Amino acid sequence: MSTMNISLPESLKSFVDEQVGERGYSTSSEYVRELIRKDQDRQRLRALLLAAAESAPTQPADADYFESLRARVRRGGA
């Protein structure tokens, strides 16, 4: 694992220290890693949503569509 040093104003450092204590993180590094992972997930989700928005519609997601999904689940098929 590589190391990165960051500088924070006292108010942000205090906030990080509070979050570490209140949310059960062992270290501030663990907290920051979790924030970065969540940001990566958010960016991946955004990319997927944008790709979906740009794609051509297929089948309408109406009551029949959801009932067909339920039927597939009941049959055990995907």
Secondary structure, DSSP 4 states (H G I P E B T S, - for coil): ---------HHHHHHHHHHHHHHT-SSHHHHHHHHHHHHHHHHHHHHHHHHHHHSPP-S--SHHHHHHHHHHHHHT--
